């Protein structure tokens, strides 16, 4: 389990990273924290000629707050979020998600931008940030562009990144004070990739809800208008009206053919719903 | 409730029974252990293997590019090397010949095809990647029940079928057929990997001065590896020295002669340069050896009060493509037939077993060997019987457990139980876990949608099997007298030499405690020499819960003999008649004075002029052999009780409470025993809930990393309550019994029983390990659909 030979380059600013990627073309692979790419290199599942290690680019570690958004540099680590070193988009919203990612050793090095670029359907940022309707800022030969995650994530382990492009920042909308966030995942053991993820952003005051079911071997299923899961309307009593059959039907329509899988996904979403409503339910493991 | 009950009360000093901290921890916990991967020899080359990507195929060709031809070795290059033959003398056993590098055919994914050598492992892997294989795929046998059927594809063509061995025990089963109650179940355990933290690894070089091939290898049984290598390489045993340094976990995985070891032995002689192979995790998971895959069709016959009338079983074990050296492909299944009755006394029994060859890697005896499987089958079936009879599971067990007044007891398969009070262990476990309170909480209904369940499991663990047990198997290894060396150093310290290995057993501490018990030499002044065939007496090594009984007995015997030598020299120095002096707490005491070991040692080694000419020339170094009074094995046992919460909607199982009441005879170091139990429990939880090596229909192993092969971590293992009973064995020195494997035997059955107790009201029984969330939800949904139809 040793990687095939590769060269490594370490650009120190975004412009030289873009230039190097353009020059290297297909044979280059961007590495941030290396928590997914590292094992793939060792297993020879990835055999790039050159690894472009962007971890030395200081600009990618900054975080800025804009009205309505927090913009996280792509190199912000899971531990930065978990430990509260960067602002959150609501009270303990991202912090709680970050604390449940893999193991602390992975959280110390793994980055938000790297996780989204790897696009593992079971990854926490892929799911939590999709539920929150985040977007990525992408730098490339043609300059900077911004893509909603729903457009960025094109499949399991696949994104809309073009040749020479890489994620430089993640734009996450701040939650209004009246909104609530529920996030549950199902793992067989602490630190394992999720087998099912459910998330709900709900605002009973505004009467809106956005729901997500993830870890389905494809980008997460997002119901931008999730009122259909609650009898058509959102109010303070939304959790009691959660419609498991509607959620299951949405999964089936999205191609999840296996009934057992659907059942577990729907139950995990139910837990996210109850969490958003402040109700007690058994924590699926490592969802805390 | 958690924590650990103290063992024997009032133990003074450092001898048998003392809870002494481990001597080896100072080295191991500071990262100063020396494992295979820590060994660096000048000019050492690394090896990577080309392994079969297919489970079953004919080799049409192997293409090695010309520029790397001198760095790649194939079967045809290995002149003078014989295949590994792990035979059994049991009648009807079919022998598999395992070529160390495959030729003509490959029979499992991961089988070695070519050996590639380079200055680093990465470069060796680059070379391996350039070797091209031309393979003609054959139908793969991935299911042992299919492989058993006539007309199945053949792993070894000349056998005519895929059965290594078929066996049958029948003790009047017909007498049970008229029992009023009969239940039958199909129960199975998954294929697992043993997953020690340190994988296998081998470094080999030629010692020109000693004219020896020196093989550093992570092994539980260095002397057996030497015999195996000698047979395969055609060398005299004396031409080979095996050094097994610190070993990071064995569990049975390091009790096998590997084809890699044979290959590297040949390569070091060919290249006259040190060579190294370190197993990586993918090789461990997919290629080298698995364990545990059993299938049972079990029927219990009983009276309405729960009295067992008979047990009838058909057991099949997936032994994989080759018979592993030295334990062979049939140990596991044949053991099933002899130990399935467990700690129960019933009058009629039949068990038929099949050891089946498939296109998977060989099966090895993992901690607990077949006991984990038979305990799972019988204990889960017993709970199904209890449910059928509407009796609490403890009532059915108390009806059938062997009673203390029957001891010593020969059970229905002629296993000789050396003592113990099994019902008492169960009663203590029940007192600790309070099932009536669990049942009251259960009846009150789930506060959070989860269902509570209570489960029990009891086993007996035969340990330290001796000559009379193993000679019957006819495998390449039969334990005889265990030997130990004891030598006083000139300054009065003690060196002990043993051929067993310590890789978690804490022998550096516990064997020193045994020596202290006899000689009174402080544990800090005793050093254990082990893991080197050049420096230790022959031994079959560490397996089968034998080291404290066998090596402990041998150390005590050697130290007793040494104390007599010390006493006689002391008598000279005290100028007393030897008949008038005695050895006491590390001193020789005479009529008019006493003298310490230090001074006696100093005089013998450094001032021999002070001793008379007729002093015994044997000196202060002894090698002595030991066998228990009766060598049919010790029987330790335990009752495990567990409370679980099961979430039927997502299939989660949480272990809320875990109680173990264990009787390991006299405990040399109760803290070490607790450690063995807790470590075993973690592995048992892995078997119950997490660990599984799945295969697809082409025989591909599907869990090739630890992201796919799930091992329980610290959050998944609760702190158990451990209670000890200490019924001395009448046959062993100090009354000790083997306890190394027990922790891993009972948990799968106890946890399955608890899950079934929780889910039975929903019409669900889980009869297959591991009990995964998906399997639970699948059964819950099936049961709901069935009820809806009904």
Interface residues (C-beta under 8 A of the other chain):
Chain A: X1 X2 X3 X4 X5 X39 X43 X44 X186 X188 X189 X190 X191 X192 X193 X195 X196 X259 X260 X261 X263 X264 X267 X268 X270 X280 X281 X282 X284 X285 X286
Chain B: X120 X121 X122 X125 X126 X129 X280 X281 X282 X448 X449 X450 X645 X647 X649 X650 X651 X652 X654 X689 X690 X705 X707 X710 X712 X713 X715 X716 X772 X773 X774 X777 X778 X781
